[in-house]
């Protein structure tokens, strides 16, 4: 039996939608969820530690928590697929 010499890692991509700005949506990898939402909040003059909770919940597949935190931040997050 032969095994592939290299293993290709597939990175999950997420769609993040800003509900406050006309539904602006970006497709980002998990580690970029928090920085993206932080930039959106900064444009409103706001900052929240909840962005880290949102990213952590989404990446862990805890969609109940991701939806609850997303509601507080006025953003939606869902899996877009693999890169």
Secondary structure, DSSP 8 states (H G I E B T S, - for coil): ----SS-----EEEEEEETTTTTEEEEEEGGGHHHHHHHHHHHTT---THHHHHHHHHHHT-HHHHHHHHHHHTEEEEEEEE-
